[in-house]
Amino acid sequence: MAFNGTWKVDRNENYDKFMDQMGVNVVKRKLAEHDNLKIVIEQTGDKFHIKESSTFRTKDIDFTLGVNFEYTLADGTEVSGAWEMDGDTMKGKFTRKDNSKVLTTTRSLVGGELVQTYSYEGVDAKRIFKKQ
């Protein structure tokens, strides 16, 4: 339940290169770098409710650890996959529906910040969130 709370993006590392690798066009990449993303996480046991809100959209996501679900990324890319807990780290593995390539992501708490990592086709990135 350590992830519970409201988290606002503070900074990105290598995010533009990651989005480029994902096939996001330059205009969407520039906008996404300044999307003011806020994530509200509510965990009850192995069930999660997450509300993402940014400059561009608001989306509610409900999932259970270890159970596949479908999700649409902010750029419209459709994926399916699941989140698992590995110790204190959430690990997600998602397969793109358009090309069957895999996007992996993690969420972990580091020094009071929520660090979300992304890895796709050899390119890694991070988004770091501060608790509100």
C-alpha positions in Angstrom: 0.0 0.0 0.0 3.1 2.2 0.0 2.2 3.5 -3.5 -1.2 4.9 -2.3 -1.5 8.7 -2.7 -1.3 11.4 -5.3 1.8 11.7 -7.3 2.8 14.6 -9.7 5.5 14.3 -12.4 8.6 16.3 -11.4 11.1 15.4 -14.0 12.0 13.0 -16.9 15.1 11.2 -17.9 15.6 10.1 -21.6 11.8 10.4 -22.1 11.9 12.0 -25.5 14.2 9.3 -26.9 12.0 6.6 -25.4 8.9 8.1 -27.0 10.7 8.4 -30.3 11.5 4.7 -30.1 7.8 4.0 -29.4 7.0 5.8 -32.7 5.4 8.9 -31.1 5.7 11.9 -33.5 7.8 14.9 -32.6 4.8 17.2 -31.8 3.2 14.7 -29.4 6.7 14.1 -27.8 7.2 17.8 -27.1 3.7 18.1 -25.6 4.1 14.9 -23.5 7.3 16.2 -21.9 5.2 18.9 -20.3 1.9 17.1 -19.7 1.8 17.8 -15.9 0.8 14.1 -15.3 -0.7 13.4 -12.0 -1.4 9.8 -10.8 -3.7 8.9 -8.0 -3.0 5.3 -6.8 -5.4 3.4 -4.5 -4.4 -0.1 -3.6 -6.6 -2.6 -1.7 -4.8 -5.9 -1.4 -3.9 -7.0 -4.9 -6.4 -4.6 -6.6 -5.5 -1.2 -7.9 -7.5 1.8 -9.0 -5.4 4.4 -10.7 -6.5 7.8 -12.0 -4.2 9.5 -14.5 -4.8 13.1 -15.3 -2.7 15.3 -17.5 -3.1 18.3 -19.8 -4.5 16.0 -22.5 -6.7 13.4 -20.8 -8.1 11.9 -17.7 -8.2 8.1 -17.4 -9.3 5.6 -14.8 -7.6 2.2 -14.7 -8.6 -0.8 -12.6 -6.5 -3.9 -12.5 -5.6 -6.9 -10.3 -2.0 -7.9 -9.9 -1.2 -10.9 -12.1 -4.3 -10.5 -14.3 -4.0 -9.3 -17.9 -5.9 -6.2 -18.9 -6.0 -3.8 -21.9 -4.8 -0.2 -21.8 -4.4 2.6 -24.3 -1.3 4.8 -23.9 -1.7 8.6 -24.1 -0.6 8.5 -27.8 -3.3 6.0 -28.7 -1.1 2.9 -28.7 -3.1 -0.1 -27.5 -1.4 -2.6 -25.2 -2.3 -5.6 -23.1 -0.4 -7.1 -20.1 -0.3 -7.3 -16.4 1.4 -5.8 -13.3 3.2 -8.0 -10.7 4.8 -7.2 -7.4 8.4 -8.1 -7.0 9.3 -7.2 -3.4 8.6 -3.5 -3.1 8.6 -2.9 -6.9 5.6 -3.1 -9.3 6.7 -4.6 -12.6 4.5 -4.4 -15.7 4.9 -6.2 -19.0 2.8 -5.0 -21.9 2.5 -6.2 -25.5 1.6 -3.7 -28.2 -1.4 -4.8 -30.2 -0.1 -3.1 -33.4 3.3 -4.8 -33.6 3.5 -7.4 -30.8 6.6 -5.7 -29.3 7.0 -5.6 -25.5 7.1 -2.5 -23.3 8.2 -3.1 -19.8 7.7 -0.7 -16.9 8.4 -0.6 -13.2 7.2 1.6 -10.3 9.3 1.9 -7.2 9.7 4.3 -4.3 13.1 5.8 -4.0 13.9 8.5 -1.4 10.2 9.4 -1.1 9.7 9.7 -4.8 7.8 7.4 -7.2 10.2 6.4 -10.0 8.5 4.9 -13.0 10.9 3.3 -15.6 10.2 2.3 -19.1 12.1 0.1 -21.5 11.2 -0.5 -25.1 13.4 -2.0 -27.9 16.7 -1.1 -26.1 15.7 2.4 -25.0 15.2 3.1 -21.3 13.6 6.2 -19.7 12.4 7.4 -16.3 9.6 9.6 -15.0 10.1 10.8 -11.4 7.0 11.8 -9.4 6.7 13.7 -6.1 4.0 13.0 -3.6 1.4 15.8 -3.3 
